[in-house]
Amino acid sequence: MENKEVKEAYEQLNLNLNKINLEINNKVYEIEKILEDYKSKNTEKINIGDSEGIKKEILKLEGAIEALVNESKMSVEEISEYNRITNKISNNFSKINNIKNIIIPELGRYKGYFKDIKIRVKKEFEYNLANSKNILGDDFKSIFTEKFCDMKNLDEFIKEKIDILTIKETDLINKLDILTHENNKLQNDISNYKIKLKNKSEIDKLNNRLEQERNKKEKIEEIEKVLCIKVKNLNETIGKVKDLINDRKNEYKKLIDTINQDKFKYISEDTNLILKFELQLKDESLKDDIGSILNKTTVEVKQLLDTNIGIEQYESFVIETIFNSIKGIGNYKYKNGKGYLDLIKILVKDYLDLSVDILENDDKFDVMSPGKQGLIVLKLLIHLSSERYPILIDQPEDNLDNRTISCELKNFILDKKKDRQIIMVTHNPNLTVLADSDEVIVANQSGKDGKGNKKYRFEYVSGPLEFSFRKEEEESILFSRGIKEHVCEILEGGKEAFKQRENKYGF
């Protein structure tokens, strides 16, 4: 079997799986963040109030305002104009107060700051300059001259900044005059409406409440737009998780397609054993892990764990369970300290694996007899191992018919004994005789009376199959005859039994 291409395909599978699993984990983190943001925004929406209740309150306030306006001497248009002028006057007053009480005083503070810098630095410089000249003399005259130039530059810089602030201050004073003049005109305009307006105080209160309710409605609508985007992002992210799970499955299939090529399917050139790989889902492991998160005593969880999950349904099962856990549709009960995020992390784990089926002459391993299965395992062990140390096999003939032993198993041993020493424990003459044993070891256990052996309870003799003799005077069974005689008596039942069978068959 050529291993290089398969090995490279397997290594590539692991690289791709690591990359895909990392992407899946990143998507799960995105899901977690989206759900956190959704929960936060939804809480904010709930705290604002009930959307339907707010809409009803708006209609109620609009009706009350309309009724009060109808009772007054002003038209709806005049009320609207009155409110516009009132808002404008209020805004102008805010601007005037801001300019007079905050901006202009702040500009004055900065002008004073720059002037103070100029005076303080100049005094310190002149003082230090006089002292330095007395101490250092005229040798440092050039340095003093240079520093004096720097002082002039500082003067110019400060003057420039003060001039800019003065211009800005003048502009603000002019703007202040314009706003004051505009407000005086607006006050004059509104005086005509005040004469006509009745129930103004009550209408103002209702308008304020109406504005508050409309603001609530707008905020809820803005939040609902954000929530819709979050739901869309969540669906897209979960969809990407499904695609990645499908990509992961396809990576396994690529490896299977490579391994199942005709040039790789036979274990070796001298055997008809075929390895056929298939993709399998470790569904029991998946269900066990789900059971570690959910309370298995509830009906909903029992139904979930009883679901028949196959390879083709795997992605759909995962995604549907994720959605159900997030939306609460599944009514899953979680164990202490666990939640739907723990369940999601379990669901997206890799539960795929490769299963291998062994075939010989189109017979599958799992339908073979136990003896045939043992023979296949023996072939696999010897074929797939490159070791050269001896191999010990205990009764390889178990559960095999003699025809299989004398043909298939015998031939296999004859072939493999050339490359590797094989030691067998057997009661079958076909393996001992037909497999051309190089050395046969015969064991004997003495009876209860201690007879049958020379000294020990268990004694052994060994030699080639051709080693033949009889010593009638020898009391010990093991040492009274040769290896050939032992094999004939123990494995064949003795010479007479062998002849009787031969006569029965009519050979």
FENLINUR-V972622 format. One record per run of one state. SS is the DSSP state (~ for helix, > for strand, _ for the rest). FROM is the first residue (numbers start at 0). TO is the last residue. Records with the same first field share a line. If there is no record, write none. Layout:
SS=FROM-TO ; FROM-TO
//
This chain:
_=0-2 ; 48-49 ; 71-74 ; 196-198 ; 259-260 ; 266-271 ; 281-281 ; 291-292 ; 294-297 ; 305-312 ; 327-332 ; 334-338 ; 347-350 ; 360-361 ; 367-368 ; 384-389 ; 394-400 ; 416-420 ; 425-427 ; 434-438 ; 445-456 ; 463-468 ; 470-476 ; 481-481 ; 492-493 ; 505-506
~=3-47 ; 50-70 ; 75-195 ; 199-258 ; 261-264 ; 282-290 ; 298-304 ; 313-326 ; 339-346 ; 364-366 ; 369-383 ; 401-415 ; 428-433 ; 477-479 ; 482-491 ; 494-504
>=265-265 ; 272-280 ; 293-293 ; 333-333 ; 351-359 ; 362-363 ; 390-393 ; 421-424 ; 439-444 ; 457-462 ; 469-469 ; 480-480
//
